[in-house]
Amino acid sequence: MSTHTVDKQEEVMADQLHQGPLRAPAGPFAVTVDGHVADVSIDHPPSNIFDDQFTVALRDLLDRCEADPDVRVLLFHSADPDFFVMHGDARATVAMQVAPGPEVAAPDPYAAQAALLERVHRSRLVSIAAIDGAARGGGAELVSALDLRIGGPRTVFAQFEVAMGLLPGWGAPARLPHLLGRSRALDVILTCRDVGAEEALAMGWLDRLVPSDRVLVEAGRVARRIGAMPGESIAAVKAVVDTSLGGIGDALVAESTMLTPLLAAGGYRRRIERFLAAGGQERDAERDGFQGLVQAMIDDREGP
């Protein structure tokens, strides 16, 4: 892919992030600002899916909170007892049309969401997840982009896009090596397996593990403690820590570059259709037997 094409895609991404449609009045987030902490309850029935409406609401939330000098911390938690954020919209992914060459036939939502999650990560605001449910696919990529993750015993993460014939396109291959290390990142991305709370804590995907009835209490305590610190110091520390680790901008571009031909080839559609036919994107099937849905995609007797 040429530098001109990458620059053009980045311009499209910026337009999508800053000039998108207005959020509907009944959006996916209920936001309450208390002192220096914006409490963000994710409530997007039926299953907290990371769809276009969710994307626009997250962008609008950042616009609002970054413009408010009193807000220093974003505390994300879910109103859904089973799902923190389910994953991206599989039906929308099936419907995507991507040209085989460098030109994209329609705006690429993967690129826009990857840029948005990187914006969350690089924000002056400290972002915290209070999680005690499932976050897979794009939901896991959202959690990984946040600064701190405080979980309960029902926490489950997974990156299952490889079973679709794709790769995670919202930052996981770029960000997880920093969080988990190279070999563990390869393990969880390439096996598409569920990672439970204890293992997530051990490998660094969770920062703290507490009983279910203490997750939001503990996350709120941490949020208020950080929010009590001077905002300029919080932003300065985040900037220096991120500089010490190096940026993932090149990796995000590589992610998009590698994803484009996989989307253009179209083989993923058959796999996602089997995922949906087996109960994918339905809350009972995803809650009670997600690995069976992954296996339905892997069991492809018609080819890749």
Secondary structure by P-SEA (a helix, b strand, c coil): ccaaaaaaaaaaaaaaacccccccccccccccccccbbbbbbbccccccccaaaaaaaaaaaaaaaacccccbbbbbbcccccccccccaaaaaacccccccccccccaaaaaaaaaaaaaaccbbbbbbccbbbcaaaaaaaaaccbbbbcccbbbbbccccccccccccccccccccccaaaaaaaaaacccccaaaaaaaccccccccccaaaaaaaaaaaaaaaccaaaaaaaaaaaaaaaccaaaaaaaaaaaaaaaaaaccaaaaaaaaaaaccccaaaaaccaaaaaaaaacccccc
